[in-house]
Amino acid sequence: NLPTIAPLIQWGFLLFRDSNVITINMRTENDSLGEIRVPDEALWGASTQRAVENFPISGKPLPEPFIRSLGLVKALAAQANADLGRISTEKSALIQRAAREIYAGKLTAHFPVDVFQTGSGTSTNMNANEVIARRAAQLSGNAKAVHPNDDVNCGQSSNDIIPTVLHVSLALALRDDLHPALGRLRKALTRKQAEFGRIYKIGRTHLMDATPLTMGQEFSGYAAQVDKAVARVGRAIALLGELAVGGTSVGTGINGHAEFGARVCALLSEETGIKFCEAANHFEAQGARDDCVEVAGILATVAVSLTKIANDIRWLGSGPRAGLAELKLPATQPGSSIMPGKVNPVMSEMLVQVCIYVQGLTHSVVMGGRDGHFELNVTLPLMAHCLHDAVHCLANGTRVFAERCVEGLVADEAHCRQQMERSLMLVTALNPHIGYDQAASVAKEALASGRSLRTVVLERGLMTVDSLDRALDPATMTKPHG
């Protein structure tokens, strides 16, 4: 029977040992639709079981950071409700204790509902309510210690709690995962900027030779990109500071206390160290997800920056004999199953793939942001999945790239100088001395004859040896004159 078997497979209850299926004990739960069978060891109830059976789609539950933050929000909501006299202190204490077990990651296995579910995330909100209520029963020894709707969900609706958890969980992930990872990459690039500060090389525009610069200057550009990425992540955290909690069903706050939203936000701010506040307009906070779309844009921008850096580094390390070969990349693993000794820029390739994936995820968030109809956006679980996966992959990809690639980069100074001295674009430095047209003629003759710029200039008697040496000194070409 598929409706019965599917949730068991999804939760991992069906175990096969010596071709025998281990028997699962079931219990009967009731809700407004009637009876339903639930695995006996599961902390969830009827509402969650129906969702698991209704949505056997991807096999992927919502991200663990989201579930853990849901536990935190439920715990602090219970505290606020007790302070406001909406539930007893005894019930609040039980709810907080059970909810904090979720926040600690101890009950994650009891959140099996698929990402692709009801667009409000109601199934996951009820999943939390049921798990907390049943766990509270276990802790107290009283089967009816708290009610999942009346007590755990007091003053709340999925329509304001799920958007609240989305903001809180993302702000924490950005601060605790992506921000430090970008900081490590920035530090590594800044160190290389200093290390490569006196290495002169040829610049490139349009993939063609341009005027010289130092490799330190080149890496300063990468470091500045990451510095801006760090600042962008900071802005993303601030964008997520407004929370929908307190709006309940459609933003009016029906069945809620007027102070509830502000109190929960104050408790969240104290607990996390991130500044949260009740939304200025609850109808915007529940009907639209524009803040999440903007965060998605920031993540896409960070991905673009990282792609540029990763691509440049693998190009600069191409070779070792038939490429640019200005950088020596750390050898992390053999690069070919058929070509002995081959080493590939695998860390750059990894990061580029991560960034492509992230841009796809963020595009899904943008598309989901359009689907806010009237008083509710109904793509909340998908947004949670995409944004958390984007942050998770970007953070890990950035951290590994910094550690296993950037921190071990070595410049080939001799090769860089040789490449620079052979470049025809050094002729640009002669413009102030012989004029653009004459300089262009010199460059063409040098290219056609295979001789150096220096030889052609001296043969034509356009400059003295001393003045030519000063003009072609790479140190003078890497900064403005006058």
N, C-alpha and C positions, 0 to 999 in steps of 0.2 A: 504494500500500500504506500504509494509515493508520498502523500501528505504526512504520513507517520514516519517514514524512513528518512526523508530528506533532512529534517532538522537534526536527527541523530547523527547523520553523516557530517553535517555542517559543524556540529559541536564536537565531533570527534569521539562519540560514544561507541560507534561500531568498531570493534577491534577483532581482527582475525588472527587466530592462533591455531596452527595445525588444521587449517580448513574449517574450524568450528567458530561459529559466531557466539560471542559472549552475550548472555541474556541481560537485557536492560530492565531494571525495575521502573515502573511508571506509577504516577499518582494522578488523580483526577482533580482538575481545577475548574472553577466556574466563573463566568462573567456574564454580561448582559446578553450574549449570544448563546449561552448554554454551556455544556460541559466540553472539556478538551483534555486530552492526556498529555502529561508533561513528565520528562525524565525526573525520577525521584530525587536525584542528587542536584538537580538544577535549582538555583535560587530564584529564577524568574517564575512568572505565573502565566495565567491564561492569555493576557494581552500580548506578551512577548512571544509565546508559543505560536499564536496565530500569525504573528508577523514573520516568524522563522519559516512557517509553512507556506505563507503567501509569497515570500520573496526569496526563493532558492535561485538567485541570479548569478552573482559573481563568486560567492564563497568568501568574500572579503568583508569582515565587519568594519565598523568605523575605527579610525586610528586610535591607538591606545592613549596618546596624549589628550585626545578629545574626551575619551571615556573617563580618564583620570580627572580632568578638569570638571567634567559633569559631576563627579563625586564631590569635588571641592565646592562647587556652586550649591549643590543640595545641602551640604553640611552647613554652609554659612546662611543659606535661606532658613534652615531650621533654627539657627541661632537668632536670626532677626525675628522670626515668627514668635519665638519664646519671649524675646525682649518686648515685643508688641502685644503680648498676651493672646496671640492667635492660637497657640498650642501650649500644652503644659511643659514645664521644664523637664519632666521625666521623659515625655515623648521626644522632646528636642534632643535630649542627651543621647537617647538610643539612636535616633536618626543620624546625629552627628557622628557617633561612634561607627555605625555601619558605613556611612557615606565616606568617612575618612579612610576606611579600608579600601574603598574603590579608588580614592585619590592616591593611596599608597601603592596601587597596582596589584593588590592581593586578590581582587575579584574580577579581573579582566576577562577570564574565561567564561564568565556568566553574562557576557554581552555578545550574543551570537548574531544579532540582526544584521542583515546585509546592508551595504552602502545604498544599494538601489531599492529603496523602500518609499514609504510615504514622504512626500517632499518637505513636510514640516519637521520631520524627525520625531513625530509623535511616538512611533514604535520604540525608538531609543530612549525617549523621555520616560515612557511607561516601563521600559526595561529597567531603568534605574529605580523608579518608584517601587517596582515589585521586588527587585533584589534587596533594596534597603529595608523594605517592610519585612521580608522573610528573614533577612539576616538579623534584624532587630528582634524578631520572634525567637531566633536561636539564642541570642545574647541574653534575653530576658527570661526565657522559659515560658513566655506567654504568647500563644499563637496569634492573638489579636492585639498585640502591644501597640502597633501603629497601623494605620490604614494607608495604602499606597497613594490614594487620591486625596482623601480628606486631610491627612497629616503630612506625608512626605511632599506632596504637590501643593500644599496650602499656599494660596496667594500666587500661584504660578499657572502658566500654560506652556505647552510645548512651543507655542508661537513666540514667546518671549524668552524662554529658558534656552532653547537650542541656539538661537542667534547670540545670546549672551555667552554660552559656553564656547561657541565658535570664536568669538572675539578673545575671550580669556585664554583659551588654549593656544591660539595662534600667537598672541602677544608673548606668552611664555616660551613657545617654541622659537620664535624669532630672537628673543633675548638670550635664551639659554643655549641654543644650538647654532643658529646661523650667524649671529653677531660675533661670538667667539671664533668661529671658523674663519670668517672674513678677517677678523683681527689678526689671526695667525698668518694668513696669506699676506696681509698688508705688511706685517713685520718682516716676513721673509723677503718680500720684494724690496722693501726699504733697505735691508741689509745688502742685497745684491746691488742696489743703486749705489751705495757707498763703495762696495767692493770693486765695482766696474767703472768707477768715476774717472779713471785715467786711461781707459781703453778706447782708443779712437777707431772708428769704423765708418763704413759708408752707409748713409741713409738710403731709404728706398721709398719712392712714391709711385703709384700705379704699377707696383712690382718691378719698377725700373730703377737704375742707379740714380741717386740724388746727391745732395751735398753731405759732407761728413757731420757726424755727431759723436758723442761718447756713448758707449753702451750704458753707462750710468744714467745719462739723460733719457735714453730709451726706456730703461726700467723705471725711471721716475714717473713716466707716463702711466705705466702699469700700476705702480703704487698709488698714483692719484686716482685712477679708476676705482681701485678697491677702497680707497679712502672715501670716495663719494658713495660707493655701495654701502659701506658701514653707516654713513649718514642717512642714506635712504632707508635702511632697515630701522634706524631710530625713528624716522618719520612714520614708518609703517606701524611700529608699536604704538605711537601716539594716536594714529588714525583709529586704532582698535579700542581706544579708551572709552568711547561712548557705548553703554550697554543698554540692551532692550528690556532688561528685567524691570518689572513693575507695570508693564503694558498689558499683561495677561492676554486675553483672546485676540482682540483686534487693535489694541493700543489705548483703549479707554481705561484700563485698570480695573475692570469689573471683577468683583470678588476678592480684590486685593486691598491692602491697607495703603493709604496715601504715602506713608513714609517707608514702605517696604523696599522699593527699588533703591532709594538713596542709602538705606542702611546696608543692604547687601553690597552695594558698590563700595561703601566705606570699609566694610569688613574685608572685601577682596583686595582693596588697596593696601590695607594693613598687612594682610597675609602674604601677598606676593611682592610688595614693593613697587608695583606698577600702578600708576594713577588711573583709576577707573571712576567714571561718573555716570549717573543716570542720563539716558538720552534726552536731549533738549526737546525732541519731538518723537513720541513713541510710534506715530503712524509711519514716519520715515524709517524708523529703526526696525520695524517689522515688515513693512511693505516693500522695502528696497534693501539691496545689499551693495550699495555704491561704495562703501568703505572697503569691503572685501574685494570689489573689482579694482579699486585703486591699489590695494595691497598686491593684487595679482599683477598689476602693471609694474609695480616696483620690483617684484620677483623676476618678471620677464626682463626688466632692464638690467638687473644684476646678472642674469643669465647671459645677456648680450655682452656685458663687460667681460665676464669670465671666458666666454667663447673667444673673444678677440685676443685675450692674453694667452690662452692655451694654444690657439692657432699660431700666433707669432712665435711662441717659444718652440713649437715643433718645427716650424719652418727654419728658424735660426739654428736649430740643431740638426737639420737635414744633412744627410751624407752617409758615411763619414768622408767620402772622397768625391762624390759627384753631386753634392748639394752645397748649401751655404756654409755649413760647418763652422759657424761662428761660436756656437755654444756646444758644450759637451753635456748631454743629458745623462742623469744617473741610469745605469743599466739595472733594471728591476727584474727582468725575466727574459729568457730566450725569445726571439721574435719570429722564428719560423720553424716549421716542422720539416722543411726540406733544405733551407739555406743555412748551413752551419755558421755560427758567429754573428748572425744578424740580430740587431737590437732595434726595437721600434719605440716610438714616442707614445707608449701605451697610456701614460698618465694624462697627457693632453687629449688623447682619443677618448679616454673615459670621461673626462670633464666635458668635452664637446657633446658627447652623447647625453650626458646628464642635462646639459643646458637645452638641447633640442627637446628632450622629454618634458622639462619644466615649462618650456614655452607652449607645448601642447596642453599641459595641465592648466596653465594660466588662461589659455584661450577658452577652455571649458568653463572656467570661472566667469569670464566675460560673457559668454553665451548664457550661462545660468543667471547672471545678473539682470539680463533682459527680461527674465521670466518672473518678475514680481508682479503679480496680478492683484489689483485692488489692495487689500490689507495684509497680504502675505506673499513672500517669495517662497516658491515651492521647489527649490533645488538645494536646500540647505545641506542634506547629507552629502551630495555630490561635491558641493563647494568645500565642505570639511575634508573630504577625502583628497581632493585635488590640491588644496592649499597646504595641508599637512604633508602630503607626499612631496610636494615641491620644496618645502622648507627642509624636510628630512634629507632628500637627495642632494640638494644644493649644499647643505651643511656638511654632509659626509664627503661629497665630491671635492669641495673646496679644501677641507681639512687634509684629505689624502693627497691632493695635488700639491699643497704647500709642503707637506712632510716628505713625500716620496719623489718630488720633482724639483720644485723651486729651491728648496733649502740645499740641494746638492748640485746645483748648476755650476759649471766651470766655463769660463770664457777662454777661447783660443786667441790670445792677444796677438801673436805673430801672424796668424792667418787673417785676423781682422785688419791689421795694418797693411798686409800685402794686398788684400782686396781693395782697400781704400786707395792705396797708391796707384793701382791700375785703373781706377775709375776715371772716365772722361769727364764726369761732372765736377771734378775739381776745377775745371775751367771757369766755373761760376765765380770763383774768387778772383779771377782776372778781369772781370767786367769793369771794375773801377779804374783799371790800369790801361786796358787796350780797347774797351768798348764791347758791347754785346755782339755786333756783327763780326768783328775781327775774332772774338773769342769763339763764335760759332764756326767760323772757317777753320780755326786751329783744331777744334774738336773733330770736325769732319775729316781733316787730313790725317790726324792721329789715328782715327778709326780705320780709315782706308789703307793706310800704310803699315799699321801695326806698331807704330812708334809711340813713344810717350808724349804727353802734352809738353813736358819740359823740353824735349829735344826739338819739337816743332817751333815752340816759342823762341828758343835761342837761335835756331837756324834762320828764322825770319828777322832776328834782331829786334824783336818787339819789346824786350825787357832785358835788364842786366841780370847776371847770375844772383847777385845779392837781393835785388828787389823781387825776383821770381821766387827765391827761397823763402823770403818773408811772406809773400802772398800765398804760397802753397803750404805754409806751416799749419798743420791741422788744428793746433790750439787756437789759431786766430779765426778758424772757420766755424767754431762751435759756439760763438756768441756774437752779439751785435757789435758793430763798430761805432766810433764817435761818441 
